[in-house]
Amino acid sequence: MPEKSTTPTITALLDELAADPNAVLKAYAANTAFRAATAEELTNPDNPFRRPVRPADLAWLDYAPVLPEERQLLLSGLLGHRMLRNVYDAENALLPPRANDPAGADGARFHSPENRLLGALARPVLENHLFGYLDEGREELAEPTADAVKSLVREYSERRAAEPHAAFATAAGRKDAQSAATFLLIQTGVFLPASHSAVGRAALAETALAHPGLKSALGDIWRAWALAAPEYHAMFQGAGLTSSPAAYWQFSLGTSLARGNHLLHLALAGDRLPEFLGAATHFLIDLAASAAPLRDALRQSLDLRAAYFGTIEPLTPDQAAALVDTFLGPLPERFGPGVVAAFHRGFTDAARIAGRWDRDLTEQLVWADRIEDYKTAAEGIQHKLVTEKITVDLDTFVESHEETSTTHVHDEHRLVMVESGQMHFWNNVTHRIALSEGDKLLIPTSRLHGSVVLSGTCVYHQPIIPEEMFREFVAD
């Protein structure tokens, strides 16, 4: 008797998951490679597949709608970009530095057919949630011509060269500049490999008949990245780090993931090549303008040679504009002005994402360097709450020894008030902040952090602080 077909069961499962986008993501995040972190997993240099997502938070997060621009730094943005990077990376071969049992087990789950199938279902949900906002507020070209785009690109290149990302000077100017520069290097290592991988994927596209020079132009970018690998890896080793992009997974800002995810998103969408070419043009201009100030910040704060950034040649405004001709080539003539409009969309969207990354990273660096100020602010806010008998929403946690909170952000300002026990609080790989009975710390909205309980039990409270009260106690 023939075996009963399992096709109806699979079809029913797919129909059920497709009917509820959040069910898709919950099923995807149930992969044990994405389980919440333990106390020993603050970093994972030997296991590129171990990527905590905080799956329990998906019980209340809603990924069905587009995430508005003003909410991109909140929790669904961070966890969404973590999941989306995992979806993309599951299609690539990943090797740990050496064979080890944890990496073997997690790697099998990471690359399993089930995980890749669920990832294929999750991908459009996540891309819509995370990137759908880009269609709002975009200033379109008045006249979609190559000359108009070249003029915009030339002006952007001049401005970027004159005004490097603020985060570079912010890192070098911190009291603990070494910790800040370490965090800056980690963030750079989150999106540089992903962005170059996107370029490599785009170079595989079959474009030779329509644009004979495109494959070689993209291939040259990938080849330069591959040839600079020794300098790139040595830069991280000089800082006491590894260049594995997932090694410091818990310390990857959502905006750092977003920069790479945006390029991968466009490179893997076969019908969005002109948008990708615009985004890639922005990437090259931004990288060329950032290389020298970023190298200088790393040298000043970490005494790091950072020779990798010396391999990146600066671009003059005219050279930047010439990238438009290189990448668009004959496409506008062959496919019409829509190609130019799409190129412009990709370029301006990438610039928006990079700008948000700079602001997010700058704020994270400032907060991490001013922890004592935020402890003082927390004392003042708690005093005000008690003396003025102000009632605010509050969450209370009772956690046991080594219970760990995978790094995350809050969607509102919160106090951490330890009633009893001890915990370690962290926002960087460089050190841990000890909190014990009576200690308080103010955590602003969207600031990345995590913790682990050190005592047998730790009881702590998190009052939610209104914006007006936060501004009363926190100076810019």
C-alpha positions, 0 to 999 in steps of 0.5 A, spaced: 500 500 500 503 506 498 505 511 503 500 517 504 502 523 501 504 529 506 503 534 501 496 536 504 499 537 511 505 541 508 500 545 504 496 546 511 502 549 515 504 554 509 497 556 509 496 557 516 503 561 517 501 565 511 495 567 514 498 570 520 505 574 519 507 573 526 506 566 527 511 565 521 516 569 525 514 565 532 515 559 528 522 561 525 525 564 531 523 557 535 530 555 532 534 553 538 540 557 534 536 563 536 534 561 543 535 567 548 543 567 551 546 564 557 551 567 562 556 564 558 554 567 551 556 574 551 560 573 545 560 567 541 567 568 537 567 560 535 560 559 533 557 564 527 551 560 528 549 562 535 545 568 534 540 570 540 533 573 537 529 574 544 524 569 541 519 570 547 518 578 545 515 575 539 509 574 543 507 581 543 510 584 538 506 585 531 510 585 525 504 585 520 504 593 519 510 597 516 514 600 522 514 607 521 520 611 521 520 614 528 519 607 531 525 604 527 530 604 533 525 600 537 525 593 539 521 590 533 526 594 529 532 591 533 529 584 533 527 584 526 533 586 523 536 580 527 532 575 524 532 578 517 540 578 517 539 570 519 535 569 513 540 572 508 546 568 512 542 562 512 543 561 504 551 562 505 556 557 507 559 559 514 565 556 517 567 557 524 574 558 526 575 551 527 570 545 528 567 545 535 560 541 537 556 547 539 557 550 532 556 543 529 549 543 532 547 550 531 550 550 524 546 544 522 539 547 525 541 554 522 542 551 515 537 546 515 531 545 510 526 547 515 529 553 517 531 556 510 523 554 508 521 558 514 526 564 513 523 564 506 516 565 509 519 570 514 523 574 509 517 578 505 514 580 512 520 582 515 522 586 509 515 590 509 516 591 516 523 594 516 523 597 509 516 599 507 517 606 511 522 608 505 516 609 500 514 615 505 517 622 505 522 620 499 523 626 495 523 624 488 527 627 482 524 632 479 527 630 472 529 622 472 536 623 468 543 621 469 545 628 469 540 630 475 542 624 479 550 625 478 549 632 480 545 629 487 551 624 488 556 629 487 553 634 492 552 628 497 560 626 496 562 633 497 558 634 504 560 627 506 567 628 505 566 635 509 562 632 514 564 625 516 559 621 521 559 624 528 560 618 531 567 618 529 569 624 533 564 622 538 568 615 540 575 619 540 572 624 545 569 620 550 572 619 557 573 612 556 575 613 548 578 606 548 571 602 550 568 607 545 572 606 539 572 598 540 564 599 540 565 603 534 569 598 530 564 592 532 559 596 529 563 597 522 564 590 522 557 588 522 555 592 516 562 592 512 562 584 510 554 584 509 555 590 504 560 587 500 557 580 500 551 584 497 555 587 492 558 580 490 551 577 490 549 582 485 555 581 481 552 574 479 546 577 476 546 576 468 547 583 466 552 582 460 547 583 454 544 589 457 550 592 461 556 589 458 561 592 464 557 591 470 559 585 472 566 587 472 565 593 475 561 589 481 566 584 481 572 589 482 569 592 488 568 584 491 575 583 489 578 589 492 575 587 499 577 580 498 584 582 497 584 587 503 582 581 508 589 580 511 589 588 513 581 587 515 582 581 520 589 584 523 585 590 524 580 587 529 586 582 532 590 589 534 584 591 538 583 584 541 577 582 537 575 577 532 573 579 525 567 574 525 561 578 524 556 574 529 562 574 534 559 580 538 552 579 535 549 581 542 552 588 541 550 589 534 546 595 533 539 594 529 542 600 525 548 597 524 544 590 521 540 595 517 545 598 513 547 591 511 540 588 510 538 594 506 543 592 501 542 585 501 535 586 501 536 589 494 541 585 491 537 579 492 531 582 489 531 580 482 527 586 480 530 591 484 537 591 481 537 599 479 535 600 486 541 596 488 546 600 484 544 606 487 545 604 494 551 601 492 554 607 490 552 610 496 556 605 500 562 606 496 562 614 497 560 613 504 566 608 505 571 612 501 569 619 506 569 615 512 575 611 511 580 616 514 576 619 520 575 612 522 582 610 521 584 616 525 579 615 531 581 608 531 589 610 532 587 615 537 583 611 541 586 604 541 593 605 538 591 601 532 594 602 525 587 600 522 591 599 515 585 596 512 582 603 511 588 605 508 587 600 502 580 605 501 582 610 496 578 617 497 573 619 492 573 626 489 566 629 487 567 628 480 569 620 481 563 619 485 559 622 480 562 618 475 560 612 479 553 613 476 555 612 469 559 606 471 553 603 474 547 605 470 551 605 463 546 603 457 541 601 462 537 608 462 537 608 454 535 601 454 530 601 459 527 608 460 527 613 465 524 609 470 531 606 471 534 612 473 528 614 478 530 607 481 537 608 482 535 615 485 531 611 490 536 606 492 541 612 493 537 616 497 534 610 502 541 608 503 543 615 505 537 615 510 539 609 513 546 611 514 544 617 517 540 614 522 546 609 524 550 615 525 545 618 530 543 612 533 551 610 534 552 617 537 547 616 542 549 610 544 556 612 545 554 618 549 550 614 554 555 608 555 560 613 557 556 617 562 553 611 566 555 615 572 550 621 570 545 616 568 545 613 575 545 620 578 539 622 574 536 615 576 536 617 583 533 624 582 527 621 578 526 616 584 526 621 589 521 625 585 516 619 584 516 618 591 516 625 594 511 627 589 507 621 590 507 620 582 504 613 580 507 610 573 507 604 570 512 599 573 514 592 571 518 587 577 522 582 575 524 576 580 530 572 577 535 567 579 542 566 579 545 566 572 539 568 569 540 572 563 537 578 559 539 578 552 541 585 549 535 589 547 532 596 547 526 599 550 520 602 547 520 607 553 525 610 558 526 606 564 529 606 571 532 599 573 532 599 581 535 593 584 531 591 591 535 585 592 541 581 590 546 583 585 547 583 577 552 585 572 549 590 566 552 591 560 552 595 554 559 593 551 564 588 550 569 592 554 566 591 561 560 590 566 557 594 570 555 592 577 549 593 580 546 591 587 541 592 592 539 600 592 543 601 585 539 605 580 540 606 573 536 610 567 536 607 561 533 611 555 529 609 549 532 605 544 539 604 548 542 597 547 543 593 553 543 586 557 544 583 564 546 577 568 544 575 575 550 574 580 546 572 586 542 566 588 536 571 586 535 578 584 529 582 585 529 589 581 523 594 578 523 598 572 518 604 572 517 607 566 519 614 565 515 619 561 518 624 556 517 630 560 520 627 567 526 624 563 528 631 560 527 634 567 533 630 569 537 629 563 542 634 560 543 633 552 
